[in-house]
Amino acid sequence: MEYRIVIKNPGNDEMGYSFMSLFEVLEQLMDVESGDHLIFDLRNLTFVHPFLILPLCALLRKAPFPECIVDYHFNGATESYLNTILFPQGFNAPAHPNWNEYLSRFQTRTYLPICQIPAEVKDTQVRERLLTVFENIMLRQLNISGQMVAVIKYLIGEAMDNIVDHAEVPNGWIMVQNYPQKRFLDICILENGIGLLGSYQKFNFPDIETDVQSIEQAINGKSTKQITETRGYGIDTSRRMLVDGLKGKYFLLSGSAMYIYTSDFEQIVPLERRVKWPGTLLALRIPQTVPVGFNYSNYLE
């Protein structure tokens, strides 16, 4: 049967609105059955936010039922941009003969495309080269230097290390959008793997039984391995550096729970029973102005 998934327009660039739209999509997908004709209706979108469009892309690349036929309906205002950021396939560097040259086309733009990042150990060299090119282009776009360079590289590197070490997926995903007039940068990084809870369960933590508990442990630095050389997830360092240090915003979604941390608010929110993200999603809003007195090294473990 035909099943239409309507994507609600977030309305503005507040991070929570994008997640509300995403949650509605996740709930609609719960009713999809094998063999359905899925139509993703994006005609209501007036602007494309990374915190909505990147999760949609990752979901579509890992369809709930491979037997489904998937079509898309766009509007003229956003279709060109969606094509430019390579929605819904995303950019797969290892499959592109000149990926470095291709990414360099985005040096003068305010965004970088949806990009798959290889996450298997055998792809370490490709992943590191790709992330270096990706980060350098982004930093040139922002024209920043000093401590902020180190911060952005740390936040992205730590998130990708977590995907490689814990998610059990062939690739992660990343998308970046700069808002020059509003003076902040949005970075979304995610995976469709086993999530925080699955990782803790894999390493036999019997006291961690829910997604809420897994986030509680991760933000407090509890490692999945009982060895001294591990840094756990590094989530505690990243969230303090971004929010306490830079006055940014940090959102973490894993399974059926979400963690929100801003200068004004901190809470772990259990989601409604039908809403669940298959893996872990990290949303970072990074101010482009470094507060007086900020010292990057104060937040390193």
C-alpha positions, -999 to +999 in steps of 0.1 A: +000+000+000+010+036-004+023+052+028+030+089+028+056+102+054+050+140+057+080+160+070+068+189+091+086+222+087+105+230+119+094+266+116+127+282+129+163+272+136+158+264+173+173+229+177+142+214+194+119+221+165+140+200+141+139+171+166+102+174+170+098+170+132+122+141+133+103+124+161+071+126+140+088+109+111+101+081+134+066+076+148+051+073+113+077+048+102+066+025+130+035+017+109+054+009+077+052-027+065+073-047+041+064-040+005+048-006+011+053+023-013+068+050+008+065+086-003+086+111+017+069+144+014+093+173+020+072+200+003+065+217+036+102+225+042+111+261+038+146+257+050+168+226+055+184+221+090+212+195+096+195+182+127+165+171+106+178+164+071+209+143+081+189+119+102+163+116+074+191+107+050+206+081+073+171+066+079+165+064+041+198+047+035+189+021+061+153+016+052+131-003+077+121-026+049+144-030+019+115-043-001+098-009+000+096+014-029+107+049-019+099+082-037+103+118-027+082+150-032+101+183-030+092+219-034+111+244-056+125+264-027+145+236-012+150+210-040+181+227-054+198+228-020+189+192-013+205+182-046+236+202-037+240+185-003+235+151-020+202+142-003+192+114+001+223+094-009+250+114+008+286+117-003+306+085-002+342+094-005+358+059-010+335+054-040+344+087-055+376+088-077+383+125-069+367+131-035+392+156-023+387+178-054+349+174-052+348+186-015+370+215-023+341+230-044+324+238-011+352+261+002+332+293-006+298+280+006+282+282+041+277+244+043+293+211+035+273+182+020+259+152+038+289+129+040+294+092+049+325+086+070+340+051+069+339+036+104+357+003+100+392-003+113+404-011+077+393+023+066+414+043+092+436+061+067+408+071+044+387+082+074+415+104+088+422+120+054+386+126+048+380+142+082+410+163+078+399+177+045+363+181+058+375+200+089+400+222+070+374+233+044+350+241+073+376+261+091+384+281+060+348+288+055+346+302+090+379+320+088+387+311+124+420+304+142+435+297+176+415+278+202+383+274+181+402+253+155+413+229+183+377+228+197+361+219+164+386+192+156+383+178+191+345+176+190+343+160+156+372+136+163+358+125+196+324+118+181+338+099+152+361+078+175+330+068+194+313+056+162+344+036+152+349+021+187+313+014+197+286+016+170+294-015+149+285+001+116+304+004+083+300+042+083+289+072+103+273+104+090+282+141+093+267+174+080+277+210+087+258+243+082+272+277+090+249+306+099+272+337+094+245+363+102+235+344+134+271+337+144+269+300+150+278+267+134+256+236+134+273+201+132+253+169+132+271+135+136+252+102+138+252+065+133+226+038+129+244+012+150+238-004+184+236+029+203+249+037+238+227+010+255+238-017+230+274-009+236+271-011+274+252-043+271+278-057+248+304-052+275+282-067+302+271-038+324+241-054+341+232-022+360+226-003+327+192-015+314+176+015+297+185+042+272+181+068+300+206+050+322+230+046+293+230+083+287+234+091+324+265+069+325+279+083+292+277+119+301+294+112+334+323+094+316+316+058+325+337+037+301+324+006+283+357-012+290+374-019+323+408-009+312+428+022+320+438+033+285+402+039+274+386+073+275+351+060+275+329+080+252+346+114+258+310+128+260+316+145+294+346+164+280+329+174+248+297+187+265+315+207+291+339+222+266+310+233+243+284+244+269+304+254+300+333+269+280+318+282+247+282+287+258+270+265+230+243+238+229+247+200+231+220+175+222+225+137+223+199+112+211+202+075+216+175+049+214+144+063+232+161+090+253+175+124+246+200+145+266+198+183+263+225+206+277+226+244+273+237+272+295+202+275+308+190+239+308+201+203+314+179+173+313+176+137+301+143+132+284+127+098+279+109+098+246+074+084+239+072+047+235+069+047+197+098+070+191+133+056+190+164+066+171+183+034+159+218+043+171+232+076+184+228+111+171+249+141+183+238+177+175+263+205+183+256+243+180+289+261+182+291+299+187+317+316+164+328+339+192+351+326+219+341+339+253+367+359+272+387+336+295+380+304+276+409+280+277+406+248+256+432+229+276+411+233+309+386+208+295+409+181+284+410+149+305 
